[in-house]
Amino acid sequence: MESDYLRDEQLLTALRPDLQLPVEKSLPEEVFQNQTLRPILKMQHILLAQLFQHYIHKRKDIYFTLTKKAKQDWIAHSVRTDLRFRNLLVGTIIGHFTAAELEFFHSNEAGCMRRIIDLLVQRLQTVDYKL
């Protein structure tokens, strides 16, 4: 089945930053998080921030009227409850998986999705969005 893929998976993984996170004595989902998810999220950071900036604008910029704590809560709530938006963000990450990573994701989907969402929320909460 791997010969059916048209993209070069070595090139795909070479694009990712090497975060050199420890994986010894880690559970498989932790290894996946540190070797796959974190590097992809770091690589896609600017795009993810731009997607969220557009999301804020589509919601009539209500984000900018909130306190700092309320902004963080609004980000978490938006990513977790707006399924269309969440799927867009998750697709931005999954699109960079290799075939083996996608297979691992499918066999551990619930845990991997939770990790992706948690990491997305954390990353989006670190950005200083402008009006």
N, C-alpha and C positions, 0 to 999 in steps of 0.2 A: 504494500500500500504506500510506503514511503516514496517509491519511485514515481508515484502519481503526482507528487507535489512539485510545482513549478518554481518555487522559490528556494534560494540557497539558505539553508538553516544555519550554516556556519557564519555567513554574512549577517544574518538576522541577530544572532547572539553576539557577534563582534561589535555591533552598534551599541550595545548596552554598556553603561559604565561599570567598571569592576569595583564593587564596594568593599570587597575583602571582608565580608562578615563571617564570623565563625559559624561552622555548621556541625562541628564534632558534638556527639552526644545530643543531637537534635532529633525531634520527631520529623517524619517525612513532610508534614505540612509546614513545619518551621523551616526546613531546608528549602522547600518550594518558595516560601515567603522571602527568604533571604537571598536565594540565588536567582529567582525569577521575578517575583512581584516587585520587590524594592528597586532593583535596577531598571525595570521597565517604567515604574512610576517616576523615578528620577529622570529618566530619559524623556518622558512625556510631560514633565512638570509644566512647562510653559504652555503647551497645548491644553492641558487640563485646566490651568488657571484662566486661559482665554475662553474656554467653554463655559466656565463658571461665571466669568465676567459677563458674557452674553446672556446667560441664564438670569443673572441679576437684572440686567437691562430689560429683558422680556417680562420680568415681574414688576415693572414700573419703578425700579430702583428703591423699593421699600427697605432693602438691606441697609442703605446709607442712613436711615433714620433710627437705626437700632443702636443700643449700647454694645460695647465690646463683647460682653458675655452673651447677649441676645444674638449678636452676629454669629458667634460660634455655634450656638444652639440652632440657628436658622440654617446654617450650612449643613449641620448633621441631619436635621429634619428633612431638608431638601433632598439630600443624597439618598437618604434611607426611604423616603416615602414617595417621591416623584419617580414612578417606575420608568417612564420614558427617558427622563434625564439620567437616572441611574444606569439604565441599559446603554445609553450613549457613552457614558464614562467607562463602564465595564468593557464595552466593545473596543474602546480605545486601548485598553490594556490587553484584552484577549487577542486582539489582532496581531500582537507581537509574540505570541506563543509559538514555539516549535510544535511539531506533531506530537512528540513525546510529552511535552508540557500540557498540551491540550488534552491528551489522553489522561494524564494525572489529574487535571482539573475536573474532567468529567467523572472520574471515579471517586473524587473527593469534593464534589461540587459545593455542598453546604458549607463545609469548613473553609474552602478556598474563597467562596463568595463573601463570607463574613470577614475574612482577612483583607480581601480587596476593598470592601466597603470601609472597613476601619482605617486602612491606610489612606484611601482616598480622602476621607473626612479629615484625618490628621494633616495631610498635605495641603488641602484646600484651606484649612483654618490658619495656615502659616502665611498666607498671601495677604498683602495689603491692597485690597481692591479700591480703585479710584472711580469717582463719578464721571 
